[in-house]
Amino acid sequence: MADVTWDEIRSLRADFLNLQLTETANKLSERNCVELIGLLVKEGLLNVIYTTDGKDIITEQRLIREILDEIYANGGRINIVDLAQHLKIDLTYIESKVGDVCKEDPTLQFTLGQFISAEYTNRLVEEINDMLVERGLISFSELIRQFDLPTEYLNSIVTNRIIGSSLHNIKFESGTLYTENYVRLQQNILIGYLQAAFLPVRVNEIIKNTRVNENLIQNLIVNLIRDNRINGNLIGTSKENAIFYPKLYIDAQAKYIESFFSQNGYIEYSLVRNLGVTDPEGQTKLVLKDQNQILFLISGCIDLLKFLPQLEMNIENGLASNEYVDITTLMPNSFNENDIEKLFKTETSIKELITSLGGEFISNTFIIGKELQEKIDQKLNQICQECAEKESTQCTPQMYAAAVQGNITLATPSLAKGATGKKPSASTGKRKGASKVVEETNPNQETVSFISKDEIKTQIQTINEELPDEIIDLLADNLHSTKSRQYLDLFIQRVKESFKLKENETSHDTTRKTEMKNIQETLKQLHGNICIFSRSIEQLIADNETNLADTLQRHLIRSLCSDMCDVIIREIDTSASAKTGQLSIEERNKIIQKMPESTRNHLSKVNESLNGKNAETTLTRLEDAAGELLQIILKRPNKKTEKDLILDIREKLKAKLTDEQDPAMILHLTITLLFYAVNNGRLIHAPGKAVPTLIKFLSKTLPSNINQRLYEMQEFVIQQSTAEVASTQLPNEKIEFIKKLGLNAKENMSFTSFSNDNNETS
């Protein structure tokens, strides 16, 4: 070692230095690096995240730092979607590290997919405050648009950081931020404008003239009124319909209402509404709340102490001088029938006064006196007596038979002879338009008619020529049905009396034989018709048309079956013949209870079934009663007899339809014949109320154009029956089309020709 020199040491040092500075030639390839990292990850010795392009890797700790750097590099706010693009890391890794990032920096917030730092929030608060100081007002929607922040986050910032800690006393109402100075300025503008107003002014007009913020104006006006800084009322819920009423104007309204009411004893709501009051009833009640004895009606209110005595005096004078009173002329102009009705219901003293004076209400608005009533009643009673005496002496045996059986009815007023201005006369046969409900199969049905409504009007005019037309019309409408029924009863009585002597002159045996023959024919005809109609009902039940079948069964039982039962009862007990018309179930029970037990048992079963819904059961019991009690055997018709009966009924229906003029009867008869045409030659006995159901039933089979015509006719009939005076008339060609449809109805008919006719008419 001693032989070693310093030169050798320096040389050795230089060699080592050169060796250290020399780069190694052995390097790891990229593939080796990938395999090495994959092995480390597989062994759990290393956790890394690959970029989306697969070229780079990053550890989880480094990812958190990179996220934090990106947040601050973007001003303290960044969306995780943008963050994933910047770092080239899959979005799921970013989302999984949200909690770790916020834990790393507790001042960070993560809201709806965005990282927001405390510094960004502070800058945001400062910027909003600066905007409020400069402008005085900012809408919340504008902040959302400008800063593009989630609504919940921005709302919390406004609530906690701006309103709660601001030095400018900022308020947040109706989606708007505004300062106290701004509100004070807006209030001063409104005070100046509204204090100068002496007429109602719309809020929209205030906004236009003052440019006060439209979102705040209603609250500002309400607060100013509440604090007594302006005097008046704001009426309306939105700025479009809200109106400010100055107190000066309101006081003038109240003074006018009170003055008018005091002078006249009433006030109308229409008058109050014309003053500009949106709630006239409420305002009137408020102004007159200290008044006593006020009755509030629908169209206004009245002072009972002042108005009622005057009304009673006018009614008394009117009945004494004119024999009638029109209440509407005694009431304020805008008061209607509903007001009058409410007044009379509330103040019963008025009705008591009218009753004590012998007056009678013929409507809600008209009263006639006792003297006028008696004159009209005497006049019409005299006409009843004269007509009944004259016509009863000229009636036929058929009319007498109908009178005995209760088969006389009143003719339809619109088609009765009296309606044309001729003298009233008793019909000697079935008359056109005799009834809305068709009794097609009763050959003994007779009709009589009393004088028409027009003739009653003429008689009333001869009694008092000064009566208004409206009162005459009401009296005629009320009296026509009453006097017609009175005339019918009197006519039947006179017919029976006139034929009583003739019956006494005929020997008992001959009369009895004739009666039995007539009864037998009547029962057989009723029985055959019931069988025909029952077959149709059975077919409807088989076709699952149960509702329609039930309606037809009930009508068949209560009409033809009841008539058949009455014929049997009247033949057994002659005292029952004194009762006109169809017997009720109670009347039959009283008569049946007086009969021997064997007879009573049969007829009780029949009468019980008349209140049921099974026509077959009722028919069977009627057959048994006729056979056991009258020895009249009623056999069910065979196919040939049935066909002959159907054809006979059909021809009678067509004959009736040919002469018919009443639209309701035309529609009823046509529907019956169409049912025959589309249902294999079957006939029905239907009430008038079943016509709409039958039209609906037939619509399944008939062409659409014919259905349309039937529905049009139905609507017209309904309107005609509900209206007192027909406002419209159906064209004659449409009525004739319906009539032609019924007259040409036959089995398996084709409706092609009617479709062509319909198109030509259209």
Secondary structure, DSSP 4 states (H G I P E B T S, - for coil): -TT--HHHHHHHHHHHHHHHHSPPS----HHHHHHHHHHHHHTTS--EEE-TTSS-EEEHHHHHHHHHHHHHHTTTEEEHHHHHHHHT--HHHHHHTHHHHHHHSTT-EEETTEEE-HHHHHHHHHHHHHHHHHHSEEEHHHHHHHH---HHHHHHHIIIIIITT-SS--EEETTEEE-HHHHHHHHHHHHHHHHT--S-EEHHHHHHHH---TTTHHHHHHHHHHTTSS-EEEE-SSTTT-EEEEHHHHHHHHHHHHHHHHHHSEEEHHHHHHTT-SSHHHHHHHHTTT-SSEEE-SSEEEEHHHHHHHHHHHHHHHHHHHSEEEGGGGS-TT--HHHHHHHHHH-HHHHHHHHHTT-EESSSSEEE-HHHHHHHHHHHHHHHHHHHHHHHTT--HHHHHHHHHT-EEEPPTTTSGGGGTSPP-B-SS--TT--SS--TT-TT-EEE----HHHHHHHHHHH-TTS-HHHHHHHHHHHHHHHHHHHHHHHHHHHHHHHHHHHHHS-HHHHHHHHHHHHHHHHHHHHHHHHHHHHHHHHHHHTT-HHHHHHHHHHHIIIIIHHHHHHHHHHH-GGGGGS-SPPPHHHHHHHHHTS-HHHHHHHHHHHHHTTSS-HHHHHHHHHHHHHHHH----PPP-HHHHHHHHHHHHHHHHHHHHH---HHHHHHHHHHHHHHHHTTT------GGGHHHHHHHHTTTS-HHHHHHHHHHHHHHHHHHHSSS-S----HHHHHHHHHHHHT--TT---HHHHHHHHHH-
